[in-house]
Amino acid sequence: MNSRQKIGGNRCCRKKERGFTLVEVLLATLVIIVATIPLMDAFFQGTKWVAESREMITALNLAQMELEKLKNIEYDELDDLEVAGPVPFEEYPEYKYQLFVEEYDSGDDETEGVKRIKVTVYDADTLKELATLVTDRGDWR
């Protein structure tokens, strides 16, 4: 066998072998990237929502905790507890709260002696309002 026959023989066999061209590989890679980008965006958005939900649940729990503390306070002492500016929680300094106490007056005699208590929880850094809880407390003895 001479060298020309050998080369020609390999060329013949290569035509029968199937493989991917560079263009096909690049197109397949592009399709995978285009399909993956929305999935990654959904993943990052979901992570953001989980963090925001955790922050909101913590804020609601802190507001509820403050309202629970007020249950043990005498009715006449509630007005003295009003907090004008947002103050940080002792155990959670990343949150601040503001407490409002006001006489509830709807114009009828049934609401006489009722105070409305409002607790608002803020993010300590941005002062963004995270949660607000409102309850009414009467002087019922």
C-alpha positions in Angstrom: 0.0 0.0 0.0 1.3 3.4 -0.8 0.7 6.5 1.2 -1.8 7.9 -1.3 -4.2 5.0 -1.0 -4.0 5.2 2.8 -4.9 8.9 2.8 -7.7 8.4 0.4 -9.0 5.6 2.4 -9.2 7.7 5.6 -11.0 10.4 3.8 -13.6 7.9 2.7 -14.2 6.7 6.2 -14.4 10.2 7.7 -17.5 11.1 5.6 -19.4 8.3 7.2 -18.6 9.5 10.7 -21.2 11.9 12.1 -20.3 14.6 14.6 -21.3 18.1 15.6 -20.0 21.1 13.8 -18.8 24.2 15.7 -21.9 26.1 14.6 -24.2 23.4 16.0 -22.4 23.5 19.3 -22.6 27.2 19.5 -26.3 27.3 18.7 -27.0 24.6 21.4 -25.0 26.6 23.9 -27.0 29.7 23.0 -30.3 27.9 23.4 -29.3 26.6 26.9 -28.2 30.1 28.0 -31.4 31.7 26.8 -33.5 29.1 28.6 -31.5 29.4 31.8 -31.6 33.2 32.2 -35.3 33.4 33.1 -34.9 30.4 35.5 -32.1 32.2 37.3 -34.1 35.4 37.5 -37.0 33.5 39.1 -34.6 31.9 41.6 -33.2 35.3 42.6 -36.7 36.9 42.8 -37.8 34.0 45.0 -34.9 34.5 47.3 -35.7 38.2 47.6 -39.3 37.5 48.5 -38.3 35.0 51.2 -36.0 37.6 52.8 -38.8 40.3 52.7 -41.3 37.8 54.1 -39.0 36.9 57.0 -38.5 40.6 57.7 -42.2 41.3 57.7 -43.0 38.3 59.9 -40.4 39.4 62.4 -41.9 43.0 62.4 -45.4 41.6 63.0 -44.2 39.4 65.9 -42.4 42.4 67.4 -45.6 44.6 67.1 -47.7 41.8 68.6 -45.2 41.5 71.5 -45.5 45.2 72.3 -49.3 44.9 72.3 -49.1 41.9 74.6 -47.0 44.0 77.0 -49.7 46.7 77.1 -52.3 44.2 78.3 -50.7 44.2 81.8 -50.7 48.0 82.0 -53.5 49.8 83.8 -56.0 51.6 81.5 -55.2 55.1 83.1 -51.5 54.6 82.5 -51.7 54.0 78.8 -51.5 57.7 77.8 -48.1 57.9 79.5 -46.6 55.1 77.3 -46.9 56.9 74.0 -43.6 56.9 72.1 -43.3 59.9 69.8 -40.3 58.9 67.7 -39.2 55.5 66.5 -37.2 53.7 69.2 -35.2 50.5 68.7 -36.2 47.3 70.3 -33.8 46.1 72.9 -33.3 42.6 71.6 -33.7 43.5 67.9 -31.8 46.8 67.2 -32.4 46.4 63.5 -36.0 47.3 64.1 -37.6 50.4 65.6 -41.2 51.0 66.8 -43.5 53.8 67.5 -46.5 53.6 69.8 -49.6 55.8 69.6 -52.4 55.9 72.2 -55.5 58.0 71.5 -59.0 58.3 72.8 -61.3 56.5 70.4 -64.4 58.6 69.6 -66.9 57.5 67.1 -69.6 59.9 68.3 -71.7 57.5 70.2 -71.8 56.6 73.9 -70.7 53.0 73.3 -67.1 54.0 72.5 -66.7 56.2 75.6 -63.8 55.1 77.6 -62.1 53.3 74.7 -58.5 54.0 73.7 -57.0 53.0 70.4 -53.4 51.7 70.5 -51.3 51.6 67.4 -47.9 50.0 67.1 -45.9 50.6 64.0 -42.6 48.8 63.3 -39.9 50.2 61.0 -36.6 49.1 59.6 -34.0 50.8 61.7 -31.7 51.7 58.8 -34.2 53.1 56.3 -37.2 53.8 58.6 -39.4 52.0 56.0 -42.7 51.0 57.6 -42.9 47.2 57.9 -45.9 46.4 60.0 -48.7 48.2 61.9 -51.1 46.6 64.4 -54.0 48.5 66.0 -56.2 47.4 68.9 -58.8 49.0 71.1 -58.8 48.8 74.8 -61.6 49.9 77.1 -61.9 50.8 80.7 -64.2 47.8 81.5 -64.1 46.9 85.1 
